Amino acid sequence: MRVLFILAVVVVVTGVKRYDGFKVLRVTPKDESDVAWIRKLELQSLVEIWNSLRRSNHPVDVMVTPANQVQVTGLLADRGLDYTVMIGDVQAQLDRQAVAPDTPPGASTAALADFQYDIYHTHDQIQQWVSDMATEHSIVSKFTLTQSYEGRDINGIKISTGVGDPNKPIVWFEGGIHAREWISPATVMFISKSLVEDYYNGVTNVVNILDGFDIHIVPSLNVDGYVYSHTDDRLWRKTRSDLLPEFGCIGADPNRNWPYEWGGRGATPWPCSLTFRGREPLSEVEIRAVVDYLTALRDSGREIKMFIDWHSYSQLWMAPWSYSAEAPLPPDADDQDLLAGAAITALESKHGTKYDKGGSARLLYEAAGASCDWAYATLGAKYSYVVELRDTGKFGFVLPPEQILPTGEESYAGIVAGLEYALTH
């Protein structure tokens, strides 16, 4: 169970939380008692777990405040657990994450040609990009998924060439479900523009892909959290709903709020935890909107062939199940693994970045109420994945801008290979 009390000591300057002197340590628990002990450190608000607390012999990254560092490192030494410093000063890394300057209100198609894919963008700029993509490209249309809890439009694009079967299978990509994972929306936008450009340039495999699938893309799903990560707290993860005001804690983990195996392992009922599952399944309007949108498409006779929820970090391509490491693998596990293998092989060929693949709970950790489980088990998307983008912990959630383009380029190579496989399997 994750709590946010450790953030109370963050210095606030002009309304933005700062992380000066915060460190991220990598610790490897030797056995299950070490795993439980590290969880206890988090419950005591001595650390915040960043990536995952898996089983023994798997490293875990924890953020430690300056006030707690002496105590935490002493406790680690007393327990005989070695650690390495992955990030020596979190704020120093945050300061490197430049954001594109504001664009003039109403800027449209001219702005698209100047859009920089090697820098992080604000919510307004991402929504303008959505509009510009639809205005500029005949095969792209815009749709509004819903309004967020705080009243912001959640917009997406549909790439549809109009060639072939009018009821062709659907591919769904969503980015930014966790607010602090800025590389996710950036990568989804790069993939989107690359698909469109390569289609117009007559790249054969991409033409075949887009003539064979309609692709629906929401680059930034958790828009309220994403805005808050720019304005108030760069490391905010959850939504911004206030559905249980008596607890004094805001938001739920949107990737524990899906209506399949909701409320099980890896999700908590405690509203102040980073993995709070929500008041009930679909309590978060953002998740309810995706479920309604895709369910309506399926019920209209459309096949949802692929569903990918893009995250960071860990460099993993993960299939169901998320809710249990003990559950038998899905009936389509062999094909899911073959597609993932094709994707990560193509991905590695671009810049040498290595990914692992496998069932989510077996490869990473158990997370009940997660997106890929619902998409496979309830929606019927054969190829349902969570993809964890760069890196493996050197920068974690604060990936520097110079890695945005390489991440996009290799992810695009991977998804093209994956979509080619899905066309015939």
N, C-alpha and C positions, 0 to 999 in steps of 0.2 A: 504494500500500500504506500503510495507516494504522497508526500505532503509538501506544501509550498512555504512552510514557515521559514525555511532557511533563506528565503529571498528577502526577509524583512530587514536585513541589515544592508541591503543594497543602497548605495548612495544615490539620491535622486537629484538630478541637475536638470533644470528647465523641464521637469515632468518626465524625463526619460531615465529609467533605471540603468545604473551602471554596474559593471562587474570588474572594477579595478582590483587587481590582485587575486581574483578568483583563479583557482587552478583546476585542471582536469587531470585526475590520476587514473592510471590503468592498473587494476588489481586482478589477479587470477585466483579465485577460490580453489582450494585443493580438494575439498570434499563438500558434501551436502551441508555439513554443520557450518562451514565457512559461508555458503550461500545464505543460510538463515541468519547468520551473524551480520552479513552486509545489509540484508533487508532490515535488520534491527537498527543499524546505523541510520538508515534513511527514516525509519519511524521516529527516531530520536532527533531528527532534523540536523544531523551532523553532516550528511552528504545528500546530494541529489543524483540519482542514477540517470545517466544520459542515454546510453544505448540499450542495454538489456542486461538482466541478471538471469543468465541461463543456468544450466547445471554446472557441476564442478568441472574444473580444467578449461573453462572458457573465460576469457578476459572480460571484465566489465569496467566501463568508464564511469567515474563518479566526479561530480563537481563539488569543490570544497571552498567555503568562504574563507577569507583571510583569518577571521576570528577562530575558525575551527581547525585550521591546518595543523597546528602543533598537536592538538589533542588527537586528531584523526591519524596522523602519521605515527604518533606514539602508540595508539591502539593497534594499528597494523603491525608495528614492530613487535609488540607484546604477543600478538597472535601468530607471529612468524610468517606473515604475508608480505612478500615483496611488492613493490609498486614502481611504476615509471611515471614520469610527468609527461603527459601528452600535450597539454597546453599550459604554459607557465603563467600567462596572464590573459584571461578570456577577453577582457576589454580591449587589449591591444589587437587581438584578432578581429573583434567587432569593428574597430576603427578602420580596418582595411576594407570593409565591405561597402564600398561606395555604391550609392543609389543614383540612378539617372535623375537629372534635374527635372523639375516640373515642366510639363508641356503646356502650351497655351490652351485655354478652354476652347473646345470645339475643333481643335486641329484634327484633320481627317486624313484623306489618302496621301497627302504629301508627307505626313509624319511616318507612314509605314515604310517608305523607302529609307528613312533615316533612323529607323528603330534599331537600337543597339542590342544584339543578342549576347554581348559579352559583359553585361552589367546587370545588376539587380534593379527591378522596377517596382514602383508603388502600385497600389491597388488601382488607382485611377488610370495609370498608364497601361496596365494590363487590360482594363475594360475598354480603353480606347483602341488598343491593339486588336481586340476582338472585333470591334466595329469596323476598323480599317481593313482587316482581313476580308470581311464580308463585302465591303464596298469595292475593294480592289480586285477581287478574284471571283469569277463567275461560278466556280465550282464550290464556293464557300458561302454559307448562309449563317446568320446569327440566330441564336435562340436564348431566351431568358429562362433559366431553370426555376428560379423562385426568388423571393426576397429573403435575405438573412434575418436573423433574430433582431439585429439593429436596423433593419430596413434597407440594406444595400442590395442592389441587383446582383445576382450570381449569373453571369453570362457565359455562354459557350458558343462554339462553332460546329457546324456540320460540314464535312467535306463529302460531297456527292457529285459524281461526274454525270449522272443521268444516263450512263451507258449500261446496257445489260439488263438484268432482272430488276424491275422497279421495287421489288421486295427483297433485295439482296441482303445478306447477313450484315449485322451491325457490330462495330467495334467501339468500345467505350474506353476513353482515357480520362482520368481525373488527377489533378495535381493539387498540392497545397492543402490536403486535409488536415495536416498538422502545421500550424502557423509558422513555426520557426524554421521549417525546412525549405528555405528560400530557393534552393537549387531545383526543387521539384517544379514549381511553375515555370522557371526559366527553361528547364529541359523540355517540358511539354510544349512550350511555345516554339522552341527550336525544332522539335520533331514536326510540329504542325506546318511550319513554313517550309521545311525541307520536303515534306511530302508534296505540297502544292507546287513548289518550284520544279521538283523533279518530274512531276506529272506534265507540266507545261513544256519541259525540256525533252519529253519523250523518252525518259529512262524506262526501259522496257519492263523491269520487274515492278517498278512503282506504278506504271500505267496499269499493269495487270492487277495489282493490289487495289487500287482505287476504283477500277472498273468492277472489281469483285466484292468490295465492301463499301458500305457507308460508314464513315468514321465520325463519331460524336465526341467532342473534346471540351472539357471544362478545365481551363488551366489553373484556376484558383477557386477551390470549393469553400474553404473556411475563410471567407472574406473578412469577417469581423476580426477574427484572430490575426489574420495577416496584417490588417491595418494596425491593430494594437501592437504587433511586433515591430512596426515602424515608428509608432508615435510614443509608446510607453515602455515596452519591455521586449527587447529583441529576442529573448528566449521563451516567449509565450508559446504554448503548445495547443491549448484547448480552444473550444468555442468561447463565445462571450455571453452565453445565455445566463439568466439569473432566475432559475426555476426553483431554487431552494434557498431563498434569501435568509432564512433563519440560521443557516450555517455560515453566512458571511463569506462564501467562496464562490467565485464566478466560473462558469463554463463546465463542459464535459469533454471527455476524450471522444471525438467523433468516430474514431476507429475502434471503439468498444460499444457503439450504439446501434449497430446493425441488427436486424431481427432474425438472427440465426444463432442458436446456442448463446444467447445474450445472458450476461451475468455470471459466467463461469470463471475458470482460472484466468489469471492475468488481467482481470478487470475488478474494480473495487467499488463498493457502494458508498465510500467516503467522499463527499463532494470536494474536499480540499486536495484530493490526490490528483496527480497528473493522469492517472488511468481511470478516473471516475467514469463509470459506465453510462451515466445519465440516470434520470429519474425512472425511466422505463425505456423499452426499445422504441426507437424513433422519436425520442423526446426532443432531439435536435432537428430543427427545421431543415437544415442543410442535408442531413441524411434522409429524412423523410421525402424530400423533393427528388433525390436521386432514385430512391426506391419507387416512387410514384411514376416518374418519367420512364424508367426502363421497364417497369412492369406493364405500363400501358402499351409500350412498343411491342413487348412480347405477346401481350394479349391480343394485339391487332394482327398477329400472325408472323411477326418479324422474329427471326432467330438472332439472339445475342451471342455472337461467336466468341468474342474476346472481351475481357474486362481487366483493365490494369489500373491499379492505384499506385501512383508514383510517390516515393518517400525518400528520405535520407536518414541515417547513413549506415553503411556496412558492406555495400557491394554484393548484394544478394538478389537472386531471381527466385521468388518463392511462390509455391502453389499451395492449395489447401492440403492439410487442414491447419488452421490457426488455433482452433479451440482446444485441441488435444494432441499431445505427442504420442499417445497410446492408441488412438483410434486407427482402424485400418485405413490405408490410403484409398482415395477415391477410385471408382471404376476406370476413370480416364487418366489415372496417374502416369501410365507409360507414355501416352501421347503428350501429356503436360510436360513430362520430363524431357522428351525429345525436342519439343519446341523450345523449352528453356535452354537446352544444350546448344541448339542451333543459334539462338540469340546470343548467348554469352560467348560462343566461339567467334561470331562475327564482331561482337563488341570488342573482344580482346584484340582482334586483328587491327583495329584502328589505332589504338594508342598503347596497347600492351596491358591494359587494365584487366585484372583478374576478378571474376565474379564466381561465387558459389551458387548452386541451385539445389532445390529440394523442397520438401514439405515445410511450411512455415514454422509450425510448432517444433518440429524435429530439428530444423536448422537454426532457428533463432530462439523463440520462446513462445509460450502459450498465451494467446490473446483471444478470449471469447468475445463474440459480438463483432468480429472483424469483417471488413469489406469483402475479401476474396472468398470467404466461406459462404456468405450470403449469396454472392454472385454465382457461385457454382451450384450450391445446393438448392437454392430457392429460385433464382432467376434462370438457371439452366445454361450459363455461359461455360462452355467446355473448357476454354482456355482462360482461366481466372488466376490473376497473380497480384502479389504485392512486390514491387521492385524497389529495393533500397539502393539509392545512387551513391556516388562518391561521398566520403572516402572511407577509410577503415579506422579513423580515429585521430589522425594527426591534427585535423581541423574540426572534425565532427560537424556540428550544425553551423559552424561559421566558416564554411568553405570560401576561400578567397576568390575574387572575381576572375583571376586568370585561369581558374579551372572550370568556368562556366561553359565556354565553347568546347573544350575537349570532352566534357561530360555530355554535352548535347550531341556532338559528332559521333561518339562511340555508342550512345544510347540509340541514336537514329539508325546506325548500322545494325544494332541488335534487333530493333523492332521491325525493320524491313525483313530481316531473315526470319523473324518469328511470324510475321504476317504471310510471308511466302509459304511457310510450312502450314499455316492455318488454312490457306486457300485450298489445299488438296487433302487435308486430313481432318 
